Amino acid sequence: MDKEAKLELLKSKRQKCIVYTRVMGYHRPVESFNIGKTGEHKQRLQFTQ
């Protein structure tokens, strides 16, 4: 079975994942961002201590 066929079989089990981020002290879903804020979010770097 190739990779594409496996993905087709699993499609029915998939569900949407909502990503939240902290903006100005509160959490907000990334999908509700406007175009500018979405681009800014994609450019962010992960903080590692």
C-alpha positions as CSV (number, residue, x, y, z in Angstrom):
1,M,0.0,0.0,0.0
2,D,1.5,3.4,-1.0
3,K,1.5,6.5,1.1
4,E,-1.4,8.2,-0.7
5,A,-3.7,5.2,-0.2
6,K,-2.8,5.1,3.6
7,L,-3.7,8.8,3.9
8,E,-7.0,8.2,2.1
9,L,-7.9,5.5,4.6
10,L,-7.1,7.7,7.6
11,K,-9.0,10.8,6.3
12,S,-12.2,9.7,7.9
13,K,-10.5,9.6,11.3
14,R,-8.9,13.1,11.1
15,Q,-10.2,16.1,12.9
16,K,-9.4,19.8,12.8
17,C,-6.7,21.0,15.2
18,I,-7.2,24.5,16.6
19,V,-3.9,26.2,17.5
20,Y,-4.0,28.9,20.1
21,T,-1.3,31.5,20.8
22,R,-0.9,34.2,23.5
23,V,-1.6,37.7,22.2
24,M,-1.4,40.7,24.5
25,G,-1.9,38.7,27.6
26,Y,-4.8,36.4,26.5
27,H,-5.1,33.2,24.3
28,R,-6.6,33.4,20.8
29,P,-7.0,30.9,18.0
30,V,-4.5,31.5,15.2
31,E,-7.2,30.9,12.6
32,S,-9.0,34.1,13.6
33,F,-5.9,36.3,12.8
34,N,-5.9,38.7,9.9
35,I,-3.4,38.4,7.0
36,G,-0.8,40.5,8.6
37,K,-0.9,38.8,12.0
38,T,-0.9,35.3,10.3
39,G,2.3,36.2,8.5
40,E,3.9,37.6,11.7
41,H,3.0,34.4,13.5
42,K,4.7,32.2,10.9
43,Q,7.9,34.2,11.2
44,R,8.1,33.7,15.0
45,L,10.9,31.6,16.4
46,Q,10.4,29.0,19.2
47,F,12.0,30.0,22.5
48,T,14.4,27.5,23.9
49,Q,15.9,28.0,27.3
